[in-house]
């Protein structure tokens, strides 16, 4: 059975998202750097909008340590070379010394350049 172009693109976005989560839990800030647009921002549950360079730097400094992620739900909408991803996860993380399981919803915008989906921004909220 063949997949439709939209379904194929949706699967590619989910694959990019899962690679993002894997890089987080591996502490692989170089891989994250490659997956994120230069203008990428991460909006934390506190409302703080963090620029791309700051987040991996804080990971390297041990302020954000991701021990594991359990994916609960994903949804993707693709329109040409743009995609909107919403995923619910439970993240086992230590953030500024506080270790907890964080129930997070990530709303992420992606753009496709050639065959690569790059994250433009991510907004984390709780659920």
C-alpha positions as CSV (number, residue, x, y, z in Angstrom):
1,X,0.0,0.0,0.0
2,X,1.3,3.4,-0.9
3,X,1.3,6.4,1.4
4,X,0.0,9.8,0.4
5,X,2.4,12.7,0.1
6,X,0.8,14.2,3.3
7,X,0.9,11.0,5.2
8,X,4.6,10.5,4.2
9,X,5.4,14.1,5.3
10,X,3.5,13.5,8.6
11,X,5.6,10.4,9.2
12,X,8.8,12.4,8.4
13,X,7.8,15.1,11.0
14,X,7.2,12.5,13.6
15,X,10.5,10.9,12.9
16,X,12.2,14.3,13.3
17,X,10.4,14.9,16.6
18,X,11.5,11.5,17.9
19,X,15.1,12.2,16.9
20,X,14.7,15.5,18.8
21,X,13.6,13.6,22.0
22,X,16.4,11.1,21.6
23,X,19.0,13.8,21.3
24,X,17.5,15.4,24.5
25,X,17.7,12.2,26.5
26,X,21.2,11.4,25.1
27,X,22.3,15.0,26.0
28,X,23.5,15.2,22.4
29,X,23.5,19.0,22.0
30,X,25.4,18.8,18.7
31,X,22.6,16.7,17.2
32,X,20.0,19.1,18.6
33,X,21.9,22.0,17.0
34,X,21.6,20.4,13.6
35,X,17.8,19.8,14.1
36,X,16.9,23.3,15.2
37,X,16.7,26.3,13.0
38,X,19.1,29.1,13.8
39,X,16.2,31.3,15.0
40,X,14.6,28.4,17.1
41,X,13.1,29.3,20.4
42,X,11.8,27.1,23.2
43,X,9.0,28.6,25.3
44,X,9.1,26.9,28.7
45,X,6.0,26.2,30.9
46,X,7.1,29.3,32.9
47,X,6.6,31.4,29.7
48,X,10.3,32.1,29.3
49,X,11.2,32.2,25.7
50,X,14.7,30.7,25.4
51,X,16.9,31.2,22.3
52,X,18.5,28.3,20.6
53,X,22.0,28.7,21.8
54,X,21.0,29.1,25.5
55,X,19.1,25.8,25.8
56,X,21.9,23.4,24.7
57,X,24.4,25.4,26.8
58,X,22.3,24.9,29.8
59,X,22.0,21.2,29.0
60,X,25.8,21.0,28.8
61,X,26.1,22.8,32.2
62,X,23.8,20.2,33.8
63,X,20.9,22.6,34.4
64,X,18.6,20.5,32.1
65,X,19.2,16.8,32.3
66,X,16.7,14.5,30.5
67,X,16.7,11.0,31.9
68,X,13.9,9.6,29.7
69,X,10.8,10.5,27.8
70,X,7.5,8.5,27.4
71,X,5.5,9.5,24.4
72,X,1.8,9.5,25.0
73,X,0.2,11.2,22.0
74,X,1.1,12.8,18.7
75,X,-0.7,14.8,16.0
76,X,0.7,16.4,12.9
77,X,-0.7,18.8,10.3
78,X,1.3,19.4,7.1
79,X,0.7,22.3,4.7
80,X,3.3,22.1,1.9
81,X,6.7,22.7,3.5
82,X,5.3,23.7,6.9
83,X,4.1,21.5,9.7
84,X,2.5,21.9,13.1
85,X,3.2,19.1,15.5
86,X,1.6,18.6,18.9
87,X,2.9,15.8,21.2
88,X,2.2,14.8,24.8
89,X,5.0,13.3,26.7
90,X,6.0,12.5,30.3
91,X,9.6,13.7,30.7
92,X,11.8,12.3,33.5
93,X,14.1,15.3,34.0
94,X,16.2,17.3,36.4
95,X,15.6,21.0,35.8
96,X,17.7,23.3,37.9
97,X,18.2,20.6,40.5
98,X,14.5,19.6,40.7
99,X,14.0,16.0,39.6
100,X,10.4,15.1,38.5
101,X,8.3,13.5,35.9
102,X,6.9,16.4,33.9
103,X,3.7,16.0,31.9
104,X,4.4,18.2,28.9
105,X,2.6,19.1,25.7
106,X,5.0,20.3,23.0
107,X,3.6,22.4,20.2
108,X,6.2,22.6,17.5
109,X,6.5,24.3,14.2
110,X,8.6,22.7,11.5
111,X,9.8,23.8,8.0
112,X,11.0,21.4,5.3
113,X,14.1,22.3,3.4
114,X,15.0,19.8,0.7
115,X,14.2,16.5,2.5
116,X,14.9,17.7,6.1
117,X,12.3,18.9,8.6
118,X,13.8,21.6,10.9
119,X,12.2,22.7,14.2
120,X,11.5,26.5,14.2
121,X,10.0,26.8,17.6
122,X,8.6,24.7,20.5
123,X,6.1,25.8,23.1
124,X,5.9,23.6,26.2
125,X,2.8,23.5,28.4
126,X,1.5,21.1,31.0
127,X,-1.4,18.7,30.5
